[in-house]
């Protein structure tokens, strides 16, 4: 019998993607609620199993100590499927964003206020998302782990906190080892940094240990900037066309209008610069005034 049945009470499916299904379960021994993620496809070759284990190895290396990283409890292989036991969250950022946008649009048309309890992503709310996910990235990057798939679908929320999930594309920040990196076909091109889209997975400046070194962590910064920009503009990012290309050249972030500060626009623009070395690191972003809450500028 499956361990999913012997160790847990299966409450039901709470998520489904192209590669996995997520179950809400209750532990039979501790009575606690968890999420269990199962690969949809059978992992029949050694390479497929190694690729699937990337997420497990990345989360294990993070040690479960990041407040804004979805907590990892364990994993097992069964009948050629990988199962990962994780912290149960309330939903995804993309779901919150879709609900917010729909409610805002309906309010503008009808003149009726947005219902209480619906999250409105104004500047303060987007800065909160940025801060929480940036903390997760700072924590991971300090442990030589780059996520490489930051996007609204992979940011979960629980009790008011945003948490970074789905580490299946993770790779070492320094680019050394770690096997195959994310491909354009696997990632969502709307959020991928231009160097990843070009297949330039190497570290573009210096060598590890040098002050000039730039690693794969800056690709995560670009993706987080793209995520925040999509929240702020209240419309999906383009997946092709002139605007898509402009965003990859670092010139596509447009002013957002009333309610959005020049400082916010400058922050997102800096995170989405074309050259990785010109983007701030997650560590530097946490020192920037806009993220730390004083509304001012920051320095490296």
LINSULRA-V800742 format. One record per pair of residues at least 4 apart in sequence whose ideal C-beta (glycine too) atoms are under 8 Angstrom apart, sorted by the first residue. I is the first residue (numbers start at 0). J is the second residue. D is the distance in Angstrom with one decimal. If there is no record, write none. Layout:
BEGIN
((I/J/D) (I/J/D))
END
This chain:
BEGIN
((0/4/5.4) (0/5/5.5) (1/5/7.0) (1/77/6.2) (1/78/7.5) (2/6/5.2) (2/75/6.1) (2/77/6.0) (2/82/7.1) (3/7/5.9) (3/9/6.4) (3/22/7.0) (3/24/7.1) (3/35/6.2) (3/37/7.5) (3/77/7.8) (3/82/6.5) (4/9/6.9) (5/27/7.7) (6/26/6.8) (6/27/5.9) (6/28/7.5) (7/24/3.7) (7/25/6.3) (7/26/5.9) (7/27/6.3) (7/33/7.2) (7/35/6.8) (8/24/6.3) (8/25/4.4) (8/27/6.4) (9/22/5.7) (9/23/7.9) (9/24/5.6) (10/22/7.4) (10/23/4.3) (10/24/6.1) (10/25/6.3) (10/32/7.8) (11/22/7.0) (11/23/5.8) (12/20/6.0) (12/21/6.9) (12/22/5.9) (12/23/7.7) (13/21/5.4) (13/22/6.9) (13/23/4.6) (13/34/6.8) (13/87/8.0) (14/20/7.2) (14/21/3.5) (14/34/7.7) (14/91/8.0) (15/19/7.6) (15/20/5.1) (15/21/7.0) (16/20/7.8) (16/152/7.8) (17/39/7.7) (18/38/6.4) (18/39/6.0) (18/40/6.8) (18/167/7.5) (19/36/5.2) (19/37/6.2) (19/38/5.4) (19/39/5.8) (20/36/7.5) (20/37/5.3) (20/39/5.8) (21/34/5.4) (21/35/7.1) (21/36/5.0) (21/37/7.7) (22/34/7.0) (22/35/4.7) (22/36/7.9) (22/37/7.0) (23/32/6.7) (23/33/7.8) (23/34/6.3) (23/87/6.2) (24/32/7.3) (24/33/5.4) (24/34/7.5) (24/35/5.2) (25/30/6.4) (25/31/7.1) (25/32/5.6) (25/33/7.6) (26/30/6.3) (26/31/5.0) (26/32/7.9) (26/33/6.4) (32/87/4.8) (33/72/6.6) (33/84/5.5) (33/85/6.6) (33/86/7.2) (33/87/5.5) (34/84/7.6) (34/85/4.6) (34/86/6.8) (34/87/4.5) (34/88/7.1) (35/82/5.7) (35/83/7.0) (35/84/5.5) (35/85/7.3) (36/82/7.1) (36/83/4.5) (36/85/6.2) (37/80/5.4) (37/81/7.1) (37/82/5.2) (37/83/7.9) (38/42/6.2) (38/51/5.7) (38/80/5.2) (38/81/4.7) (40/47/7.7) (41/78/7.6) (41/79/4.1) (41/80/6.4) (42/47/4.3) (42/48/4.7) (42/51/5.3) (42/76/7.7) (42/79/5.2) (42/80/6.9) (42/81/6.2) (43/47/6.3) (43/79/5.8) (44/48/7.1) (45/49/6.3) (46/50/6.3) (47/51/6.3) (48/52/6.2) (48/76/7.3) (48/81/7.5) (49/53/7.4) (49/178/7.0) (50/178/7.6) (50/179/7.2) (51/55/7.9) (51/81/4.6) (51/167/7.6) (52/56/5.8) (52/74/8.0) (52/81/7.0) (53/57/6.2) (53/166/7.5) (53/167/5.9) (53/168/7.5) (53/169/6.1) (53/178/7.2) (54/58/6.3) (54/83/6.7) (54/165/7.1) (54/166/4.7) (54/167/4.1) (54/169/6.9) (55/59/6.1) (55/71/7.7) (55/74/4.6) (55/81/7.4) (55/83/6.2) (56/60/6.3) (57/61/6.7) (57/144/5.4) (57/166/4.1) (57/169/3.7) (58/63/7.6) (58/68/7.6) (58/71/3.8) (58/83/7.8) (58/166/5.4) (59/71/6.6) (60/142/6.1) (60/143/8.0) (60/144/6.1) (61/65/5.9) (61/68/5.7) (61/71/7.4) (61/138/7.0) (61/139/6.0) (61/142/6.0) (61/144/6.3) (61/166/7.9) (62/142/7.8) (63/68/7.6) (63/70/5.1) (63/71/5.6) (63/72/7.9) (64/138/7.3) (65/134/7.3) (65/135/5.6) (65/138/4.0) (65/139/7.0) (66/134/6.7) (66/160/7.1) (67/131/4.7) (67/132/6.6) (67/134/4.7) (67/135/4.0) (67/138/7.4) (67/160/6.5) (67/161/6.3) (67/162/5.2) (67/163/6.3) (68/135/4.9) (68/138/6.4) (68/139/6.9) (68/162/6.2) (68/163/5.5) (69/85/5.6) (69/86/5.1) (69/88/6.5) (69/155/5.9) (69/162/4.7) (69/163/6.8) (69/164/4.2) (70/85/6.7) (70/86/3.8) (71/83/7.2) (71/84/7.6) (71/85/6.0) (71/86/7.8) (72/84/4.2) (72/85/6.6) (72/86/7.5) (73/83/7.8) (73/84/4.9) (74/81/6.6) (74/82/6.3) (74/83/4.6) (74/84/6.7) (75/81/7.9) (75/82/5.3) (76/80/7.2) (76/81/5.8) (76/82/7.5) (77/82/6.2) (85/164/7.5) (86/157/7.2) (86/162/7.5) (87/157/7.7) (88/155/3.8) (88/156/6.2) (88/157/4.2) (88/162/6.3) (88/164/7.4) (89/155/7.4) (89/156/5.5) (89/157/5.3) (89/158/7.5) (90/94/4.7) (90/95/6.7) (90/155/6.9) (90/156/6.2) (91/95/7.2) (91/151/6.6) (91/152/5.6) (91/153/7.7) (91/154/6.7) (91/155/5.8) (91/156/7.5) (92/96/6.0) (92/128/6.7) (92/151/4.3) (92/152/7.6) (92/154/3.9) (92/155/7.3) (92/156/6.5) (92/161/6.6) (92/226/7.5) (92/230/7.7) (93/97/6.3) (93/150/7.8) (93/151/3.7) (93/152/4.9) (93/154/7.9) (94/98/6.5) (95/99/6.1) (95/118/5.2) (95/120/7.9) (95/156/6.5) (96/100/6.2) (96/120/6.5) (96/151/5.9) (96/229/7.5) (96/230/5.7) (97/101/6.3) (98/102/6.2) (98/117/6.1) (98/118/7.3) (99/103/6.1) (99/117/6.2) (99/118/5.3) (99/119/5.7) (99/120/5.3) (99/233/7.6) (100/104/6.3) (100/233/5.0) (100/234/7.5) (101/105/6.3) (102/106/6.2) (102/113/4.7) (102/114/6.4) (102/117/4.6) (102/119/7.7) (103/107/6.6) (103/113/6.2) (103/119/6.6) (103/233/6.6) (104/108/6.5) (105/109/5.9) (105/111/7.5) (106/110/7.4) (106/111/5.9) (106/112/6.2) (106/113/4.8) (113/117/5.2) (113/119/6.1) (118/124/6.6) (119/124/6.5) (120/124/4.7) (120/125/5.4) (120/128/7.7) (120/230/4.7) (120/231/7.0) (120/233/7.2) (121/125/7.2) (121/258/6.2) (122/126/6.2) (122/231/7.4) (122/258/6.4) (122/259/5.5) (122/260/6.4) (122/263/5.5) (123/127/6.6) (124/128/6.9) (124/230/7.9) (125/129/6.4) (125/227/5.4) (125/230/4.9) (125/231/5.3) (125/263/7.6) (126/130/6.2) (126/263/7.4) (126/289/6.6) (126/290/6.7) (127/131/6.4) (127/161/7.4) (128/132/6.2) (128/154/7.1) (128/161/5.4) (128/226/7.6) (128/227/6.5) (128/230/6.5) (129/133/5.7) (129/223/6.8) (129/227/5.2) (129/266/7.9) (129/284/7.8) (129/290/6.2) (130/134/6.5) (130/285/7.7) (130/290/5.1) (131/135/6.9) (131/160/6.1) (131/161/3.9) (131/162/7.4) (132/136/6.4) (132/149/6.9) (132/154/5.9) (132/161/5.9) (132/163/5.7) (132/223/5.6) (132/226/7.5) (133/137/6.2) (133/223/6.6) (133/281/5.2) (133/284/5.1) (133/285/5.8) (133/290/6.4) (134/138/6.4) (134/285/6.8) (135/139/6.3) (135/162/6.9) (135/163/4.0) (136/140/5.8) (136/146/6.8) (136/149/7.5) (136/163/7.2) (136/216/7.1) (136/219/5.2) (136/220/7.3) (136/223/6.7) (136/281/4.0) (137/141/6.4) (137/281/4.2) (137/282/5.3) (137/284/7.8) (137/285/5.7) (138/142/7.0) (139/144/4.3) (139/145/7.2) (139/146/6.3) (139/163/7.7) (139/169/8.0) (140/144/7.0) (140/145/6.8) (140/172/5.5) (140/214/7.9) (140/216/4.3) (140/219/7.3) (140/280/7.2) (140/281/5.5) (140/282/7.2) (141/282/7.5) (143/171/5.2) (143/172/4.9) (143/173/6.1) (144/166/7.6) (144/169/5.5) (144/170/7.9) (144/171/7.0) (144/172/6.7) (145/169/6.4) (145/170/5.4) (145/171/7.0) (145/172/4.8) (145/214/7.0) (145/215/3.9) (145/216/5.3) (145/218/6.6) (145/219/5.6) (146/153/7.8) (146/163/6.4) (146/166/6.3) (146/168/7.0) (146/169/5.8) (146/219/5.2) (146/222/7.8) (147/168/4.4) (147/169/6.3) (147/170/5.9) (147/180/7.0) (147/181/4.7) (147/186/7.2) (147/195/7.1) (147/215/6.7) (147/218/6.0) (147/219/6.7) (147/222/7.8) (148/153/5.8) (148/165/6.3) (148/167/7.1) (148/168/4.1) (148/181/6.4) (148/186/5.6) (148/187/7.5) (148/190/7.9) (148/222/7.5) (149/153/6.4) (149/154/7.5) (149/163/7.0) (149/190/6.5) (149/219/5.4) (149/222/3.8) (149/223/5.1) (149/226/6.2) (150/154/7.5) (150/187/5.4) (150/189/7.5) (150/190/4.3) (150/222/6.4) (150/225/7.8) (150/226/5.9) (151/226/5.7) (151/229/6.8) (151/230/7.5) (152/165/7.7) (152/187/7.8) (153/163/6.7) (153/164/5.4) (153/165/4.3) (154/161/5.5) (154/162/7.2) (154/163/6.1) (154/164/7.2) (154/226/7.0) (155/161/7.3) (155/162/5.0) (155/163/7.9) (155/164/4.9) (156/160/6.8) (156/161/5.3) (156/162/7.1) (157/162/6.3) (168/180/7.7) (168/181/4.1) (168/185/6.7) (168/186/6.5) (169/177/7.8) (170/174/7.4) (170/177/4.3) (170/178/7.7) (170/180/5.1) (170/181/7.4) (170/200/7.8) (170/215/6.0) (171/175/5.6) (171/176/5.8) (171/177/4.5) (171/215/7.4) (172/214/4.2) (172/215/5.3) (172/216/4.8) (173/202/6.5) (173/207/4.4) (173/212/7.8) (173/214/5.3) (173/215/7.8) (174/200/6.6) (174/201/5.8) (174/202/4.7) (174/214/6.3) (174/215/6.0) (175/207/7.1) (180/195/7.8) (180/200/4.7) (181/185/5.5) (181/186/4.8) (181/191/7.7) (181/195/6.5) (182/186/7.0) (183/188/5.9) (183/191/6.8) (183/195/7.4) (183/196/5.8) (183/198/7.9) (186/190/7.4) (186/191/4.9) (186/195/7.0) (187/191/6.8) (188/196/6.4) (188/238/6.0) (189/225/6.8) (189/229/7.8) (189/235/7.4) (189/236/4.3) (189/237/7.1) (189/238/5.2) (189/243/7.7) (190/221/8.0) (190/222/4.5) (190/225/4.6) (190/226/6.3) (190/236/7.2) (191/195/4.7) (191/196/5.4) (191/218/7.5) (191/221/7.9) (191/222/6.7) (192/196/7.2) (192/217/7.2) (192/218/4.0) (192/221/3.8) (192/222/6.4) (192/275/7.1) (193/197/6.3) (193/221/7.6) (193/247/4.2) (193/248/7.7) (193/273/5.7) (194/199/4.4) (194/200/7.6) (194/203/6.9) (194/218/6.4) (194/275/5.8) (195/199/7.5) (195/200/6.9) (195/218/5.5) (196/247/6.8) (199/203/7.1) (200/215/7.2) (202/206/7.6) (202/207/7.5) (202/212/6.4) (202/213/6.0) (202/214/5.0) (202/215/7.0) (203/213/5.4) (203/274/7.8) (203/275/5.6) (203/276/6.5) (204/211/5.1) (204/212/6.3) (204/213/4.2) (204/275/7.7) (204/276/5.0) (205/209/3.9) (205/210/7.4) (205/211/3.6) (205/212/3.8) (205/213/6.8) (206/212/6.2) (207/212/5.7) (207/214/7.5) (208/212/6.8) (211/276/8.0) (213/217/5.8) (213/275/5.0) (213/276/4.5) (215/219/7.4) (216/220/6.8) (216/280/6.2) (216/281/6.5) (217/221/6.7) (217/275/3.9) (217/276/7.2) (217/278/4.7) (217/280/7.0) (218/222/6.6) (218/275/6.9) (219/223/6.3) (219/281/7.0) (220/224/6.4) (220/270/5.2) (220/278/4.8) (220/279/6.6) (220/280/6.9) (220/281/6.2) (220/284/7.1) (221/225/6.4) (221/270/6.4) (221/271/5.6) (221/272/8.0) (221/275/7.7) (221/278/6.3) (222/226/6.4) (223/227/6.4) (223/270/6.5) (224/228/6.2) (224/266/8.0) (224/267/5.2) (224/269/7.8) (224/270/2.9) (224/271/4.4) (224/278/7.9) (225/229/6.4) (225/236/6.2) (225/246/7.2) (225/271/6.3) (226/230/6.7) (227/231/6.3) (227/267/5.8) (227/270/7.6) (228/232/6.1) (228/236/7.1) (228/252/6.0) (228/267/5.1) (228/271/7.0) (229/234/7.4) (229/235/6.5) (229/236/4.9) (231/255/5.4) (231/259/6.5) (231/263/7.4) (231/267/7.3) (232/253/7.7) (232/255/6.4) (236/243/7.6) (236/246/7.3) (237/242/4.7) (237/243/4.2) (237/246/7.6) (238/243/6.4) (239/243/5.2) (240/244/7.2) (241/245/6.2) (242/246/6.5) (242/251/5.7) (243/247/6.9) (243/251/7.8) (244/248/6.5) (244/251/7.8) (245/250/5.3) (245/251/3.3) (246/250/8.0) (246/251/3.5) (246/252/7.1) (246/271/6.4) (247/251/7.6) (247/273/6.7) (248/273/5.4) (249/268/7.4) (249/271/6.0) (249/272/4.4) (249/273/3.9) (249/274/7.6) (249/277/7.9) (251/271/7.7) (252/264/6.7) (252/267/5.3) (252/268/4.7) (252/271/5.9) (254/259/7.4) (254/264/5.9) (255/259/3.7) (255/263/7.5) (255/264/6.6) (259/263/5.4) (259/264/6.6) (260/264/7.2) (260/294/7.8) (261/265/6.2) (262/266/6.3) (262/288/7.8) (262/289/5.2) (262/294/6.7) (262/295/7.8) (262/296/7.2) (263/267/6.5) (263/289/6.7) (264/268/6.2) (265/269/6.3) (266/270/6.6) (266/287/6.9) (266/289/5.2) (266/290/7.8) (267/271/6.2) (268/272/7.2) (269/277/7.7) (269/278/6.5) (269/279/5.9) (270/278/5.8) (270/279/6.8) (270/284/7.5) (271/278/7.6) (272/277/4.2) (272/278/5.2) (273/277/7.6) (274/278/7.6) (279/283/4.2) (279/284/5.1) (279/287/6.9) (279/299/7.4) (280/284/6.9) (281/285/6.7) (282/286/7.2) (283/287/6.7) (283/297/7.3) (283/299/5.3) (284/290/5.6) (285/290/5.9) (285/291/7.0) (286/290/8.0) (286/291/6.9) (286/297/5.2) (286/298/7.6) (286/299/7.9) (287/291/6.8) (287/296/7.1) (287/297/3.4) (288/293/4.8) (288/294/6.1) (288/295/3.4) (288/296/5.3) (288/297/4.9) (289/294/6.5) (289/295/7.5) (289/296/7.8) (289/297/7.5) (291/297/7.6))
END
